[in-house]
Amino acid sequence: MKKLLVIDFREKIKYEDAWDLQKKLHDLRVKDTIYDTLILLEHFPVITLGKFGDEKNLLKTKEELESMGIDFIRVDRGGDITYHGPSQLVGYFIFKVDGVKNFVLKIEKSIINVLHEYGIEAKESIEYPGVWVEDRKITAIGIAIKKRVSYHGFALNVNNDLAPFSYIIPCGLKDKKVTSILKEANFSPPMEDVKRKVCLSVVKEFGFDSFMVFNFSSCKELSNFGMLLEDL
């Protein structure tokens, strides 16, 4: 039986806390202590720059960002610069990976399936990673892989404020715009509904037989997560 674990945070999580959690779960997955794990959450406002990103794509000073309550963090994922904030669904994949290209395609397809359910004609791009509605990016994807286990993942714009994307050149692409489910479908589905659809779509695209959802409010609640899983 191929099982998927889903960690669903019901409260917003600071980016650094989620990043630390990913590293801990990554180590557990490398050791086969846990199954493939998908983390679903919303972040407090933050702009992140990937390891090969160009800081010239940040259009505000760090002092200006701080005054607006937006953190700026350099991270070890692929991709360039992006924004995370409330009402945007972020998914982190702690998965055993055989091939990077096929792995990213499965993530993209998982999100495309969800968007089709909301009547949005989304697609992947041959040139750029992520999910697009015509020339508008609705989902950013950036991953890292170490010891054949992934971390980082996707950011799906649901009904989040898109204004902070004007503080950056998203993903380093000057001529591309960003969009959201709210903007494209003219309604905002409940975040729990989006999460449920994402889980079902990931199960389908990655060929899992079943999935288990664990609900948490903070990263501190996961201190005994590894021991808990050993009892499953």
SULRAUR-V964129 format. One record per pair of residues at least 4 apart in sequence whose ideal C-beta (glycine too) atoms are under 7 Angstrom apart, sorted by the first residue. I is the first residue (numbers start at 1). J is the second residue. D is the distance in whole Angstrom. If there is no record, write none. Layout:
i:I j:J d:D
i:I j:J d:D
This chain:
i:1 j:209 d:5
i:1 j:210 d:7
i:2 j:207 d:6
i:2 j:208 d:5
i:2 j:209 d:5
i:3 j:35 d:5
i:3 j:208 d:7
i:3 j:209 d:7
i:3 j:210 d:6
i:3 j:211 d:7
i:3 j:212 d:7
i:4 j:35 d:7
i:4 j:36 d:6
i:4 j:38 d:6
i:4 j:202 d:7
i:4 j:203 d:6
i:4 j:208 d:4
i:4 j:211 d:4
i:5 j:34 d:6
i:5 j:35 d:5
i:5 j:36 d:7
i:5 j:37 d:4
i:5 j:212 d:6
i:6 j:38 d:5
i:6 j:40 d:7
i:6 j:199 d:6
i:6 j:211 d:6
i:6 j:212 d:7
i:6 j:213 d:4
i:6 j:214 d:7
i:7 j:37 d:6
i:7 j:39 d:5
i:7 j:214 d:5
i:7 j:216 d:6
i:8 j:40 d:5
i:8 j:195 d:6
i:8 j:213 d:6
i:8 j:214 d:7
i:8 j:215 d:5
i:9 j:13 d:5
i:9 j:40 d:7
i:9 j:41 d:4
i:9 j:216 d:6
i:9 j:217 d:7
i:10 j:215 d:6
i:10 j:217 d:6
i:11 j:217 d:5
i:11 j:218 d:7
i:12 j:42 d:5
i:12 j:43 d:6
i:12 j:44 d:5
i:12 j:86 d:6
i:13 j:17 d:6
i:13 j:18 d:5
i:13 j:41 d:5
i:13 j:43 d:6
i:13 j:219 d:7
i:14 j:44 d:6
i:15 j:19 d:6
i:15 j:43 d:5
i:15 j:46 d:4
i:15 j:48 d:7
i:15 j:71 d:6
i:15 j:73 d:6
i:15 j:84 d:7
i:16 j:20 d:6
i:17 j:21 d:6
i:17 j:219 d:5
i:18 j:22 d:6
i:18 j:41 d:6
i:18 j:92 d:7
i:19 j:23 d:7
i:19 j:75 d:7
i:20 j:24 d:7
i:21 j:25 d:6
i:21 j:219 d:5
i:21 j:222 d:7
i:22 j:26 d:6
i:22 j:92 d:6
i:22 j:94 d:7
i:22 j:151 d:4
i:23 j:27 d:7
i:24 j:28 d:7
i:25 j:29 d:6
i:25 j:34 d:7
i:25 j:37 d:6
i:25 j:94 d:5
i:26 j:30 d:6
i:26 j:94 d:6
i:26 j:146 d:7
i:26 j:149 d:5
i:26 j:151 d:5
i:27 j:31 d:7
i:28 j:33 d:4
i:28 j:34 d:5
i:28 j:226 d:6
i:29 j:34 d:6
i:29 j:37 d:7
i:29 j:94 d:5
i:29 j:96 d:7
i:29 j:149 d:5
i:30 j:147 d:5
i:30 j:149 d:5
i:33 j:226 d:6
i:34 j:226 d:7
i:34 j:229 d:5
i:36 j:94 d:7
i:36 j:95 d:4
i:36 j:96 d:6
i:37 j:94 d:4
i:38 j:91 d:6
i:38 j:93 d:6
i:38 j:202 d:6
i:39 j:91 d:7
i:39 j:92 d:4
i:40 j:89 d:7
i:40 j:91 d:5
i:40 j:195 d:5
i:40 j:198 d:7
i:41 j:90 d:6
i:42 j:86 d:5
i:42 j:87 d:7
i:42 j:88 d:6
i:42 j:89 d:7
i:42 j:90 d:7
i:43 j:84 d:4
i:43 j:85 d:6
i:43 j:90 d:6
i:45 j:69 d:6
i:45 j:70 d:4
i:45 j:71 d:7
i:45 j:85 d:4
i:45 j:164 d:7
i:46 j:70 d:6
i:46 j:71 d:4
i:46 j:73 d:6
i:46 j:84 d:5
i:47 j:58 d:7
i:47 j:65 d:7
i:47 j:70 d:6
i:47 j:72 d:5
i:47 j:81 d:7
i:47 j:83 d:5
i:47 j:167 d:7
i:47 j:168 d:6
i:48 j:73 d:5
i:48 j:75 d:5
i:48 j:82 d:6
i:48 j:84 d:7
i:49 j:53 d:4
i:49 j:55 d:6
i:49 j:74 d:5
i:49 j:75 d:7
i:49 j:81 d:5
i:50 j:75 d:6
i:50 j:77 d:5
i:50 j:78 d:6
i:50 j:79 d:4
i:50 j:80 d:6
i:50 j:142 d:6
i:51 j:76 d:5
i:51 j:77 d:7
i:52 j:78 d:7
i:53 j:57 d:7
i:53 j:79 d:7
i:53 j:80 d:4
i:53 j:81 d:5
i:53 j:172 d:7
i:54 j:80 d:7
i:54 j:172 d:6
i:57 j:80 d:6
i:57 j:81 d:5
i:57 j:168 d:6
i:57 j:169 d:4
i:57 j:172 d:5
i:58 j:81 d:6
i:58 j:168 d:6
i:59 j:167 d:5
i:59 j:168 d:6
i:59 j:169 d:7
i:60 j:64 d:4
i:60 j:65 d:5
i:60 j:167 d:5
i:62 j:66 d:6
i:62 j:72 d:5
i:63 j:67 d:7
i:64 j:68 d:7
i:65 j:70 d:4
i:65 j:72 d:5
i:70 j:164 d:6
i:76 j:144 d:5
i:77 j:142 d:4
i:77 j:143 d:6
i:77 j:144 d:5
i:77 j:152 d:4
i:78 j:142 d:5
i:78 j:143 d:6
i:78 j:144 d:6
i:79 j:129 d:7
i:79 j:140 d:7
i:79 j:142 d:3
i:79 j:171 d:6
i:80 j:171 d:5
i:80 j:172 d:4
i:81 j:168 d:5
i:81 j:169 d:7
i:81 j:170 d:7
i:81 j:171 d:7
i:81 j:172 d:7
i:82 j:140 d:5
i:82 j:155 d:6
i:82 j:170 d:6
i:82 j:171 d:6
i:83 j:164 d:5
i:83 j:165 d:5
i:83 j:168 d:6
i:84 j:88 d:6
i:84 j:90 d:6
i:84 j:155 d:6
i:85 j:160 d:5
i:85 j:161 d:7
i:85 j:164 d:6
i:86 j:160 d:6
i:87 j:158 d:6
i:87 j:159 d:5
i:87 j:160 d:4
i:88 j:155 d:6
i:88 j:156 d:7
i:88 j:157 d:5
i:88 j:158 d:6
i:88 j:160 d:4
i:89 j:156 d:5
i:89 j:158 d:5
i:89 j:191 d:6
i:89 j:194 d:6
i:89 j:195 d:7
i:90 j:155 d:5
i:91 j:153 d:5
i:91 j:154 d:5
i:91 j:198 d:6
i:92 j:151 d:6
i:92 j:152 d:6
i:92 j:153 d:4
i:93 j:107 d:7
i:93 j:143 d:7
i:93 j:150 d:5
i:93 j:153 d:5
i:94 j:149 d:7
i:94 j:150 d:7
i:94 j:151 d:6
i:95 j:149 d:7
i:95 j:150 d:5
i:96 j:148 d:6
i:96 j:149 d:6
i:97 j:103 d:5
i:97 j:145 d:5
i:97 j:148 d:6
i:97 j:149 d:7
i:97 j:150 d:5
i:99 j:103 d:6
i:100 j:104 d:6
i:100 j:145 d:6
i:101 j:105 d:6
i:102 j:106 d:6
i:103 j:107 d:7
i:103 j:150 d:7
i:104 j:108 d:6
i:104 j:129 d:6
i:104 j:141 d:6
i:104 j:143 d:7
i:105 j:109 d:6
i:105 j:124 d:7
i:106 j:110 d:6
i:106 j:205 d:5
i:106 j:206 d:6
i:107 j:111 d:7
i:107 j:141 d:6
i:107 j:153 d:7
i:107 j:154 d:6
i:108 j:112 d:6
i:108 j:124 d:4
i:108 j:131 d:6
i:108 j:141 d:7
i:109 j:113 d:6
i:109 j:205 d:5
i:110 j:198 d:7
i:110 j:201 d:4
i:110 j:202 d:5
i:110 j:205 d:5
i:111 j:115 d:6
i:111 j:131 d:5
i:111 j:139 d:5
i:111 j:154 d:6
i:111 j:156 d:6
i:112 j:116 d:6
i:112 j:122 d:5
i:112 j:123 d:7
i:112 j:124 d:7
i:112 j:131 d:6
i:113 j:117 d:7
i:113 j:201 d:4
i:114 j:194 d:7
i:114 j:197 d:4
i:114 j:198 d:6
i:114 j:201 d:5
i:115 j:120 d:4
i:115 j:122 d:4
i:115 j:131 d:7
i:115 j:138 d:7
i:116 j:120 d:7
i:116 j:122 d:7
i:117 j:197 d:6
i:118 j:181 d:6
i:118 j:185 d:5
i:118 j:189 d:6
i:119 j:185 d:6
i:120 j:133 d:6
i:120 j:181 d:7
i:120 j:184 d:5
i:120 j:185 d:6
i:121 j:133 d:7
i:122 j:131 d:5
i:122 j:132 d:7
i:122 j:133 d:5
i:122 j:138 d:6
i:123 j:132 d:6
i:124 j:131 d:6
i:125 j:130 d:7
i:125 j:132 d:5
i:128 j:173 d:7
i:129 j:141 d:5
i:130 j:137 d:5
i:130 j:139 d:5
i:130 j:140 d:5
i:130 j:141 d:5
i:131 j:138 d:6
i:131 j:139 d:4
i:132 j:136 d:6
i:132 j:137 d:6
i:132 j:138 d:7
i:133 j:138 d:5
i:133 j:179 d:6
i:133 j:184 d:5
i:135 j:176 d:6
i:135 j:177 d:7
i:136 j:177 d:5
i:136 j:178 d:6
i:136 j:179 d:4
i:137 j:170 d:7
i:137 j:176 d:6
i:137 j:178 d:5
i:138 j:156 d:7
i:138 j:157 d:6
i:138 j:179 d:5
i:138 j:180 d:6
i:138 j:184 d:7
i:139 j:154 d:5
i:139 j:155 d:7
i:139 j:156 d:5
i:140 j:154 d:7
i:140 j:155 d:5
i:140 j:171 d:6
i:141 j:154 d:5
i:142 j:152 d:6
i:143 j:150 d:5
i:143 j:152 d:5
i:143 j:153 d:6
i:144 j:150 d:7
i:144 j:151 d:6
i:144 j:152 d:5
i:145 j:149 d:7
i:145 j:150 d:5
i:157 j:162 d:7
i:157 j:178 d:7
i:157 j:179 d:7
i:157 j:180 d:4
i:157 j:181 d:7
i:158 j:180 d:6
i:158 j:181 d:5
i:158 j:182 d:7
i:158 j:188 d:7
i:158 j:191 d:6
i:158 j:194 d:6
i:159 j:180 d:6
i:159 j:181 d:7
i:159 j:182 d:4
i:159 j:188 d:4
i:160 j:180 d:6
i:162 j:178 d:6
i:162 j:180 d:6
i:165 j:170 d:5
i:165 j:178 d:5
i:169 j:173 d:7
i:169 j:174 d:6
i:170 j:176 d:7
i:170 j:178 d:6
i:179 j:183 d:5
i:179 j:184 d:6
i:180 j:184 d:7
i:181 j:185 d:5
i:181 j:188 d:7
i:181 j:189 d:7
i:182 j:187 d:7
i:182 j:188 d:5
i:189 j:193 d:5
i:189 j:194 d:6
i:191 j:195 d:6
i:192 j:196 d:6
i:193 j:197 d:6
i:194 j:198 d:6
i:195 j:199 d:6
i:196 j:200 d:7
i:197 j:201 d:6
i:198 j:202 d:6
i:199 j:203 d:6
i:199 j:211 d:6
i:200 j:204 d:7
i:201 j:205 d:6
i:202 j:206 d:6
i:203 j:208 d:4
i:203 j:211 d:5
i:216 j:221 d:5
i:216 j:222 d:6
i:217 j:221 d:6
i:224 j:228 d:6
i:225 j:229 d:6
i:226 j:230 d:7
